[in-house]
Amino acid sequence: MERIIILDCGSQVTQLIGRRLRELNVFCEIHPFDKMPALDGDVRGVILSGSPCSVRDANAPQIALDAFWGKVPVLGICYGAQYIAHRCGGRVEGALAREYGRAILKVAPVPSPLLEGVAAASQVWMSHGDTISALPEGAEVIASTADVRNAAYQILDKQVFAVQFHPEVYHTKEGAKILRNFAFRICGCKGEWTPASFIDTTVADLKAKIGGDKVILGLSGGVDSTVAAVLLHKAIGAQLTCIFVNNGLLRKNEFEDVMASYQDMGLNVVGADASQAFLDALKGLAEPEAKRKAIGRVFIETFDRYARQIEGARWLAQGTIYPDVIESAGIPGVASKIKSHHNVGGLPEEMDLRIVEPLRMLFKDEVRRVGRSLGIKEELVGRHPFPGPSLAIRILGDVDGEKLRVLREADDIFIRALRAYDCSDLHLRSASDPLLEAKTLYDAIWQAGVILLPVRSVGVMGDERTYENPVALRAVVSTDGMTADWFPFPHDFLAAVSNEIINKVRGVNRVVYDISSKPPATIEWE
């Protein structure tokens, strides 16, 4: 399968390069800067990402250019552009002023396949502290800004192209066109990677990989594990056993509702109640990573116990998706790991199961596209993402039964209100508004939930003073979960939800709404 390799030098927006290519139906893989895979006939090009480092730093990422230089087309972005210039005889210096934000790119009167069809002047997004003051021999400028002469350059005989701005972010108005030119005009990609082609390829790979072995899969009721289950069932049929674990941290009635939703799908689903084991493991733990790791440990132990009851089980299937992998990886000394995911990585040595992750290279919206191609009903494909550690990371601090009761009741009111609110009467702000095709607020929103805060606030109910918990409502819109914006609720909706939570949930006397975007915040608070 044709693909483009993205070498990650530590930028927090590297994954957006991959997203933009996937939107073009071009398959791509993101690898650490020092883990360039061997070239084969399927690799059509290489992209070098941005980085928080300067090429002049002693610990700056060092890329083995010889592995692909002159063999396939190369695109350097920001740090990548500076690194190519630095390594090839150019000069990179600290800018007089660090350049962050919008700038106007002016295309030079030089033929360039990278900028073919790009407007003579358009907005780009800068984010760098260094600048390329001299280009390597054989390079020519193809675009500049008012402050950056060498904003883009090319070395045509080597099929090397470089930009000091970020074409992958939405603020760069012609960014998609630039990446399209690189993928199609320069790399010769055909753009044939579709949900249907993914299904065909993956089913064949799963059959070859698993053979006659049995597989157990951790079913959560979310879109990722559901699509993974149906994809595996299409490949191996009755060899798959799905186990839905009640970890005691699910939403109100979720265990029963999810089990019922799978009854007509032909899957072999076993319900496992391990709620007390999870709660015992979480006792006294307040730090987010400690809670995630404890949940991951009990999750694995639970599967180990059930796996031993299934004769011939050799594989544990998981609904891991690409953002899980990217956010959990990190590059030591360059990029920070955002959080750990209990469904990313290996298994304990004593657990005699191998991992199979059929969705590992997909972003969330791609998982949904695949799910619809598989014929999965919309109520499952369209479900909001829900964190693997469940409500444990929506209770800030330690977890106990009373806090879970409060959070479940408040969350249930919020989610039911989202599903019940008809969007047809709302004013649409623009053609790109998420409400444009949504029937309810739930449909318009990417992810929503309630967070129980570890503080208390004074209130008055009737003639009595109260000293109880505030809860925060969280709701965001997003394409893939890698970036997200808070949702602008109608005030009447927020007022109604706040009133119902305070009146009906014992232990809550204040409701606030989180208006933070990602970045700088994450979607979940922990």
Order of alpha helices (4+ residues) and beta strands (2+ residues): beta-alpha-beta-beta-beta-alpha-beta-beta-beta-beta-beta-alpha-alpha-beta-alpha-beta-alpha-beta-alpha-alpha-beta-alpha-beta-alpha-alpha-alpha-alpha-beta-beta-beta-beta-alpha-beta
